[in-house]
């Protein structure tokens, strides 16, 4: 099979590396422009990323330093519902330990923080990383990928399959019909890298609820990346920039803040004809919970499985859209379960009652091996928001 990947960056090169290691007999060409700026999709990952790089044949010690990476132990939520700095850590509920221990918290025997920390499994971790640097590492690991620097306006002929990795432009996507999620308004972000302060607390992504959205803070080895993710329907970009400057006034910027904007949604048919959309070409909803880099990884691994099993485009689209929908549900619950009412943005979400659905998802999504957001994740979310009225032991 001959495959042409249009677009480089993390999406293009991760796809090239993973396909090559699974199908060394394939003829793979990657075409990327040297004049189109790359948009970083995020620097916080989920634990599945480690296995992805291992399958490409890249050891952790070979890429972490080059990607300015640190191990990530979880996500600290601030100001979404309480003043608690509660870590969302990575743990498995295979032995039903949540059900065995939750009554200790409900009955006041342990604090919320101590209960959640007690669930932690320190052998499960993800990473904070510079995605563009990882693409360079994967590129160097590719052995037989033809690399072409060119700005093309039409698909080159002679290939069996094309991967569109051109970002929001979706230059060669054949079916651009989008699924637009309900109740998700954030569509913009002011982002900027800053110097790493001395003795800065590391290894947790910080997610802080703000005026019309939320702020992320991600530490790397030599800097931090932060951004104010907001709804332009509730706050004009220039006003949001003033808020961002206020939120970061004690930090030293390395560059000028940059405004990113997108239309939340994902393609209904990312594989259409002989073209598969990947990365930002496929979709983007909200960077909450590190879903952007995961969706790149999942889209690539799912495509490889479909090629191995001779599955068609319809099967691929169904599999990918299921995970996009899982992303949407989990992110919606973050906003809808908050009791914040200090701005119009948060007042909108206050009318929803997710007490039943959060536990429905807990009961339905049991295994961390088959679900992006398994029962442990839903249990942590419910505990953070202190939502137990519909809880029933499995």
C-alpha positions as CSV (number, residue, x, y, z in Angstrom):
1,X,0.0,0.0,0.0
2,X,1.1,3.5,-0.8
3,X,0.2,6.2,1.8
4,X,0.7,9.9,1.5
5,X,0.6,12.0,4.7
6,X,0.0,15.7,4.2
7,X,1.2,17.8,7.1
8,X,4.0,17.2,9.6
9,X,4.1,18.2,13.3
10,X,3.0,15.7,16.0
11,X,0.1,14.4,14.0
12,X,1.9,13.7,10.8
13,X,5.1,12.2,12.2
14,X,3.4,10.2,14.9
15,X,1.2,8.7,12.1
16,X,4.2,8.0,9.9
17,X,6.2,6.4,12.7
18,X,3.4,4.2,14.0
19,X,2.2,3.0,10.5
20,X,5.8,2.3,9.5
21,X,6.5,0.1,12.6
22,X,3.3,-1.9,12.0
23,X,3.6,-2.1,8.2
24,X,7.3,-1.9,7.2
25,X,6.4,-3.0,3.7
26,X,4.2,0.1,3.1
27,X,5.4,2.9,0.9
28,X,4.9,6.0,3.1
29,X,5.5,9.6,2.0
30,X,5.1,12.7,4.2
31,X,4.7,16.1,2.6
32,X,4.9,19.2,4.8
33,X,5.2,22.9,4.2
34,X,8.0,24.9,5.7
35,X,6.0,28.1,5.6
36,X,2.8,27.0,7.4
37,X,3.1,27.7,11.2
38,X,2.5,24.7,13.4
39,X,-0.2,25.0,16.2
40,X,0.6,23.1,19.3
41,X,-2.4,21.0,20.4
42,X,-1.3,20.6,24.0
43,X,1.5,19.5,26.2
44,X,-0.4,17.3,28.7
45,X,-1.0,13.7,28.0
46,X,-2.8,10.6,29.4
47,X,-1.1,7.3,30.4
48,X,-1.8,5.6,27.1
49,X,0.9,7.7,25.5
50,X,3.7,5.6,27.0
51,X,2.5,2.4,25.2
52,X,2.2,4.4,22.0
53,X,5.8,5.4,22.0
54,X,6.9,2.0,23.0
55,X,5.2,0.4,20.0
56,X,7.0,2.9,17.8
57,X,10.2,1.6,19.3
58,X,11.2,4.8,21.2
59,X,12.3,4.3,24.8
60,X,11.4,6.8,27.5
61,X,15.0,7.7,28.2
62,X,15.5,8.5,24.5
63,X,12.7,11.0,24.1
64,X,12.0,12.6,27.5
65,X,15.0,14.9,27.6
66,X,14.6,16.0,23.9
67,X,10.9,16.7,24.4
68,X,11.5,18.7,27.6
69,X,9.2,16.2,29.3
70,X,8.4,15.4,32.9
71,X,6.2,12.6,34.3
72,X,2.6,13.7,35.1
73,X,1.0,12.2,38.1
74,X,-2.5,13.7,37.6
75,X,-4.5,16.9,37.3
76,X,-5.2,19.3,40.1
77,X,-8.6,21.0,40.0
78,X,-9.0,24.5,41.5
79,X,-12.0,26.7,42.0
80,X,-14.4,24.5,40.0
81,X,-16.6,23.8,43.0
82,X,-14.6,24.3,46.2
83,X,-11.4,25.9,47.3
84,X,-9.8,22.4,47.6
85,X,-6.8,21.7,45.5
86,X,-7.8,18.2,44.7
87,X,-5.6,16.0,42.5
88,X,-7.3,13.8,39.9
89,X,-4.7,10.9,39.9
90,X,-4.5,7.8,37.8
91,X,-5.8,4.7,39.5
92,X,-7.6,1.5,38.6
93,X,-10.8,0.3,40.1
94,X,-10.4,-3.3,39.0
95,X,-10.6,-4.6,42.6
96,X,-13.6,-2.3,43.4
97,X,-11.5,-0.4,46.0
98,X,-13.6,2.7,45.5
99,X,-16.7,0.9,46.7
100,X,-14.7,-0.6,49.6
101,X,-13.5,2.8,50.8
102,X,-15.9,5.5,49.8
103,X,-18.1,5.2,53.0
104,X,-15.1,6.3,55.1
105,X,-15.2,9.7,53.3
106,X,-19.0,9.9,53.2
107,X,-19.1,9.2,57.0
108,X,-16.5,11.8,57.7
109,X,-13.7,9.4,58.8
110,X,-11.2,10.8,56.2
111,X,-11.0,14.1,54.3
112,X,-11.7,14.3,50.6
113,X,-8.0,14.9,49.9
114,X,-6.9,11.9,51.9
115,X,-9.5,9.7,50.4
116,X,-8.5,10.6,46.8
117,X,-4.8,10.3,47.6
118,X,-5.6,6.8,49.0
119,X,-6.8,5.7,45.6
120,X,-3.6,6.8,43.9
121,X,-1.4,4.2,42.2
122,X,2.1,5.7,41.7
123,X,3.0,3.3,39.0
124,X,0.5,4.9,36.6
125,X,1.6,8.2,35.1
126,X,1.4,10.3,31.9
127,X,3.7,13.1,30.7
128,X,4.0,16.9,30.2
129,X,5.8,17.3,27.0
130,X,6.6,19.5,24.0
131,X,4.6,17.8,21.2
132,X,6.6,19.3,18.4
133,X,9.9,18.0,19.9
134,X,8.4,14.5,20.1
135,X,7.7,14.8,16.3
136,X,11.4,15.4,15.7
137,X,12.3,12.3,17.8
138,X,9.8,10.1,15.8
139,X,11.0,11.6,12.5
140,X,14.6,10.5,13.4
141,X,13.4,7.1,14.2
142,X,11.6,6.6,10.9
143,X,13.7,4.5,8.6
144,X,12.0,4.4,5.2
145,X,9.5,7.4,5.2
146,X,10.0,9.6,2.2
147,X,10.1,13.2,3.4
148,X,9.1,16.0,1.0
149,X,9.2,19.8,1.8
150,X,6.5,21.4,-0.3
151,X,3.4,23.5,-0.1
152,X,0.8,21.6,-2.2
153,X,-2.7,22.7,-3.3
154,X,-3.9,19.4,-4.6
155,X,-3.4,15.8,-3.7
156,X,-0.5,14.1,-5.5
157,X,-1.6,11.2,-7.6
158,X,-0.6,7.5,-7.3
159,X,-1.4,6.8,-3.6
160,X,-3.9,4.4,-2.1
161,X,-4.6,6.4,1.0
162,X,-4.1,10.0,2.1
163,X,-3.9,11.3,5.7
164,X,-4.9,15.0,6.0
165,X,-2.9,16.5,8.9
166,X,-3.3,20.1,7.8
167,X,-5.0,21.3,11.0
168,X,-8.1,23.4,11.2
169,X,-7.7,24.2,7.4
170,X,-8.7,20.6,6.6
171,X,-7.3,21.3,3.2
172,X,-8.0,17.9,1.6
173,X,-10.9,16.6,3.7
174,X,-13.7,15.4,1.4
175,X,-16.6,15.4,3.8
176,X,-16.4,18.4,6.2
177,X,-19.7,17.8,7.9
178,X,-19.2,18.4,11.6
179,X,-20.7,17.2,14.9
180,X,-21.1,20.3,17.1
181,X,-21.4,19.3,20.8
182,X,-24.2,20.9,22.9
183,X,-23.4,23.0,25.9
184,X,-19.7,23.5,25.2
185,X,-18.9,27.2,24.6
186,X,-15.1,27.6,25.0
187,X,-13.7,28.4,21.6
188,X,-10.7,30.5,22.2
189,X,-7.5,30.6,24.3
190,X,-4.7,33.1,25.1
191,X,-1.6,31.0,25.5
192,X,2.0,31.8,26.4
193,X,5.2,30.1,27.6
194,X,6.8,31.4,30.8
195,X,10.0,30.8,32.7
196,X,9.9,28.1,35.3
197,X,9.9,29.7,38.8
198,X,12.2,28.3,41.4
199,X,10.7,25.5,43.6
200,X,7.7,25.4,41.4
201,X,5.3,22.5,42.2
202,X,5.6,20.0,39.4
203,X,4.1,16.9,37.9
204,X,0.5,17.9,38.0
205,X,-1.5,19.7,35.3
206,X,-3.4,22.6,37.0
207,X,-6.9,23.4,35.8
208,X,-8.3,26.5,37.4
209,X,-11.9,27.7,36.8
210,X,-11.9,31.3,35.7
211,X,-14.3,34.1,34.6
212,X,-15.6,32.6,31.3
213,X,-13.7,29.3,31.1
214,X,-10.6,28.0,32.8
215,X,-6.8,28.3,32.9
216,X,-4.3,25.5,32.4
217,X,-0.8,25.5,33.9
218,X,1.7,22.8,32.6
219,X,5.2,22.5,33.8
220,X,8.0,21.2,31.6
221,X,11.7,20.7,32.5
222,X,12.7,24.2,31.7
223,X,9.5,26.3,31.4
224,X,5.8,26.3,32.0
225,X,3.0,26.7,29.5
226,X,-0.2,28.3,30.5
227,X,-3.3,29.5,28.8
228,X,-6.7,31.0,29.5
229,X,-9.4,29.0,27.7
230,X,-12.6,31.0,27.3
231,X,-15.9,31.4,25.5
232,X,-15.9,34.3,23.1
233,X,-19.7,34.4,23.4
234,X,-19.3,35.5,27.0
235,X,-16.0,37.4,26.9
236,X,-14.4,39.4,24.0
237,X,-10.8,38.3,23.2
238,X,-9.3,41.6,24.2
239,X,-11.1,41.6,27.5
240,X,-10.0,38.0,28.0
241,X,-6.4,39.0,27.3
242,X,-6.6,41.5,30.2
243,X,-7.8,38.7,32.5
244,X,-5.0,36.4,31.2
245,X,-2.4,39.0,32.0
246,X,-3.9,39.4,35.5
247,X,-3.8,35.6,36.0
248,X,-0.1,35.5,35.0
249,X,1.2,38.7,36.4
250,X,3.7,37.0,38.7
251,X,5.2,35.0,35.9
252,X,7.9,36.0,33.4
253,X,6.8,35.5,29.8
254,X,9.2,34.1,27.2
255,X,7.0,35.3,24.2
256,X,4.0,37.5,23.6
257,X,0.7,35.8,24.3
258,X,-0.9,34.2,21.2
259,X,-4.7,33.9,20.5
260,X,-6.0,30.6,19.3
261,X,-9.6,30.2,18.1
262,X,-11.6,27.2,16.9
263,X,-15.1,26.0,16.3
264,X,-15.7,23.2,18.7
265,X,-16.6,20.0,17.0
266,X,-15.4,16.9,15.1
267,X,-15.9,15.4,11.7
268,X,-18.8,13.0,11.4
269,X,-16.9,11.0,8.7
270,X,-13.1,11.5,9.3
271,X,-12.4,8.7,6.8
272,X,-14.2,9.7,3.6
273,X,-13.2,8.1,0.3
274,X,-9.5,7.5,0.3
275,X,-8.7,10.4,2.7
276,X,-8.5,10.2,6.5
277,X,-8.5,13.4,8.6
278,X,-6.1,13.3,11.6
279,X,-5.4,15.6,14.5
280,X,-6.9,19.1,14.4
281,X,-8.2,18.2,10.9
282,X,-10.4,15.6,12.5
283,X,-11.6,17.8,15.3
284,X,-11.1,19.8,18.5
285,X,-13.6,20.5,21.3
286,X,-12.0,21.7,24.6
287,X,-8.4,21.1,25.8
288,X,-9.7,20.1,29.2
289,X,-8.5,16.7,30.4
290,X,-5.7,16.3,27.9
291,X,-7.9,14.9,25.1
292,X,-6.2,16.5,22.1
293,X,-3.0,14.6,22.0
294,X,-4.8,11.4,23.0
295,X,-7.2,11.8,20.0
296,X,-4.2,12.0,17.7
297,X,-2.8,8.8,19.2
298,X,-6.2,7.0,19.2
299,X,-7.0,8.0,15.6
300,X,-3.7,6.6,14.4
301,X,-3.8,3.3,16.4
302,X,-7.4,2.8,15.3
303,X,-6.5,3.3,11.7
304,X,-3.8,0.7,11.9
305,X,-6.1,-1.8,13.5
306,X,-8.7,-1.2,10.8
307,X,-6.0,-1.7,8.1
308,X,-4.8,-5.0,9.8
309,X,-8.4,-6.3,10.0
310,X,-9.5,-5.0,6.7
311,X,-12.2,-2.9,8.3
312,X,-13.9,-0.2,6.2
313,X,-14.2,3.5,6.7
314,X,-17.7,3.2,8.2
315,X,-16.2,1.0,11.0
316,X,-13.3,3.4,11.6
317,X,-15.7,6.4,11.8
318,X,-18.0,4.7,14.3
319,X,-15.0,3.7,16.5
320,X,-13.5,7.2,16.5
321,X,-16.8,9.0,17.0
322,X,-17.6,6.9,20.0
323,X,-14.5,8.2,21.7
324,X,-15.2,11.8,20.6
325,X,-18.6,11.4,22.3
326,X,-16.9,10.1,25.5
327,X,-14.8,13.2,25.5
328,X,-17.8,15.5,25.1
329,X,-19.7,13.8,28.0
330,X,-16.9,13.9,30.4
331,X,-16.0,17.6,29.7
332,X,-19.7,18.6,29.9
333,X,-20.0,17.1,33.3
334,X,-17.1,19.3,34.6
335,X,-19.0,22.4,33.8
336,X,-22.5,21.2,34.6
337,X,-21.6,19.8,38.0
338,X,-20.0,23.1,39.2
339,X,-21.9,25.2,41.7
340,X,-20.2,28.4,40.4
341,X,-22.7,31.3,39.6
342,X,-20.4,34.3,39.6
343,X,-20.6,35.0,35.8
344,X,-23.1,34.4,33.0
345,X,-20.9,31.6,31.7
346,X,-21.2,29.6,34.9
347,X,-24.8,30.5,35.5
348,X,-25.7,28.8,32.3
349,X,-24.3,25.5,33.6
350,X,-25.9,25.8,37.1
351,X,-29.3,24.7,35.8
352,X,-28.1,21.2,35.0
353,X,-28.4,18.2,37.4
354,X,-25.9,15.5,36.6
355,X,-26.2,13.6,39.9
356,X,-27.6,10.6,38.1
357,X,-25.6,10.6,34.9
358,X,-22.2,10.7,36.6
359,X,-23.0,7.5,38.4
360,X,-24.6,6.0,35.3
361,X,-21.2,6.5,33.6
362,X,-19.4,5.1,36.6
363,X,-21.4,1.9,36.3
364,X,-21.2,1.6,32.6
365,X,-17.5,2.3,32.0
366,X,-15.8,-0.3,34.0
367,X,-12.4,-1.1,32.5
368,X,-9.5,1.3,31.9
369,X,-8.4,-0.9,29.1
370,X,-11.5,-0.4,26.9
371,X,-12.6,3.1,28.0
372,X,-10.9,6.4,27.7
373,X,-12.7,7.5,30.9
374,X,-13.2,4.4,33.0
375,X,-15.2,4.1,36.3
376,X,-12.3,5.4,38.4
377,X,-12.3,8.7,36.5
378,X,-16.1,9.2,37.0
379,X,-15.8,8.3,40.6
380,X,-13.1,10.9,41.2
381,X,-15.2,13.5,39.4
382,X,-18.2,12.7,41.6
383,X,-16.1,12.8,44.7
384,X,-14.7,16.2,43.8
385,X,-18.2,17.6,43.4
386,X,-19.5,15.7,46.4
387,X,-22.3,14.1,44.4
388,X,-23.4,10.9,46.1
389,X,-27.2,11.0,46.2
390,X,-27.4,8.5,43.3
391,X,-24.4,6.4,44.3
392,X,-24.9,2.6,44.5
393,X,-22.3,0.0,45.2
394,X,-21.5,-2.0,42.1
